[in-house]
Amino acid sequence: MKIVVDDLSGPKIAAFLDEHVQQMRAITPLESKYALDLDALRTPDITFWSVVDKDKVVGCGALKRLDPHHAEVKSMRTSPARTRGGIASALLDHIITEARRMGVRRLSLETGTADFFRPARKLYEKHGFDYCKPFADYSPSQHNTFMTRAL
């Protein structure tokens, strides 16, 4: 398994992200869904990583710069067939390390409140994230929760 910066040009990551966006749309009401599609991830303020195992995409995640010292974790996903295998934890460790290397001092994220998102919230808690108020241009809702940690 390897974690690589992805330019989002390949069909495998396109399909993987399409599944992610479709799943988020099915779980979260549209007005509370913040999952980014392929085009929205192709901006200079976002670094995107794919987790590849034997030429198959098994996970992904991104870091979006909000300002010079604050960034947001975006698009964290593990293949449903590979959950609970350490992929998300390894990727989050990688993102935290890269954020520090880039000079980021605070990482924040938005995730859902539904039971589906409980494993994600537990993962973020395990990696030192605490619950916080909405940040950037997010609005509070019953479907979203916000977390942050200092680096």
N, C-alpha and C positions, 0 to 999 in steps of 0.2 A: 504494500500500500504506500502511495506517495501523495503528497500535497503539492500542487503546482499552481502557479499563477495562470489563469485562463483568460484568453482574449475573447471568449464567448463567440467564437466563429464556427465551432464544430457542431455537427448535427446531434452528437450524443449529449452535450451539455444543454443544447436547445430543447431536446425532448425531456431531459431531466427537470429543467426549470419550468417547462410547460406543465408537467405533472404537478410540480410544487404549487404553481399559481392556481391550477384547477382545484387542487385539494384545499387550498386556503379559501377559495371562493365558496366551496361546498360547506366549509365549517364555520366561517365567519361572515356576518352580514357585510355586504359590499361597502357600506359607509365606514366600517371599522377594519377593513382589510388594507394592509399596507405592504403586502408582498409585491416586490418589483418584478416586472416582466423583463425579458431579454434586452429590449431597447432601453429601458429605464436603468439597467445595470451598466450600460455602455457609456458612462460619463467619466470625465477625468478625475472626479473626486471619489471614485469607487475603485477599490482593488478587490478582485474576485479570485477565489481559489476553488479548484475542483479537487476532490479526493478520488484518486484513480487506483483501482486494484485490477491487475491483469487486463488493462485496456478497457475497463468498464468504470463509468462514473458511479461512485457509491455514496458521495456526499459533496456538499458545497457550502460555501459561506463567503461573506463579503465584509469589507470595512469601508464605511462611507465617512469621509471627513466632513465634519460640521463646521469646524474652525481649526486654527493651527494646533490646538491642544485638546480638542474634543472630537471623538469619532463614535460612530454607531455601528454595531454589529447588525448585519442584514443577511437575509437569504440563507440562514442556517437550515440545512436539510440533510437527512440521512436516508438512503434508500430504505423503504419499508422492510425489505428482506434482510437488511443489515443492522436494524436497530438493536441497541443494547450490546453492541460489539466494540465499543470504544472509539468509533469513528468521530462522533460529535465532540467528545472530550479531547481527542487529539487535535482536531481542527480548531476548537476554541482555544486550546493552549497555543497553537500556532498563530492564531489571529492576535491574541494578547501579546505574544512575543514580537510580532511584526509591528503592532501598534506602538509598543514601547520604542522599538527601533526607529520608528517614524517620528518620535517625539510627542506622541499622544500622551496626555496625562489623565484623561478620563474617557472611559468607554461606557456607552449607554445602549439600551436596546428596548424594543417594544415586542411583546409577545401576547398571545391570547390568554383568556381567563378560563376557557372551556377545559374540561377534563382531558381532552386530547393533548393540550399543551402542558399538562402537569409534569411529564418527564423533562421537557425543555426548561421549565421553571426550576426544577430540582437541579438540573445540570448547571444552570447559571448561578444558583445559590452556592453549589459546591465549588464553583470557581470564583467566589467572592463578590458576586453581584448582590446588591440590596435593592429593595423596592423603593421607588421614588415617584415624584410627580412627573407628569408629561414634560418632555423636553422638545427642543426644536419647534416644528410646527404641528406637533401632535395635539389632539384634543382628547380629553378623558372620555371614556365610555365604559359601559358594563362588560364589553367584549375585549378590552385591552388592558394590559398592565405594563408598567415601565420599570426598568431596573438599571442600575448604574454601579460603577466601581471606579475607584482611583487606581492609577497605575504607578 
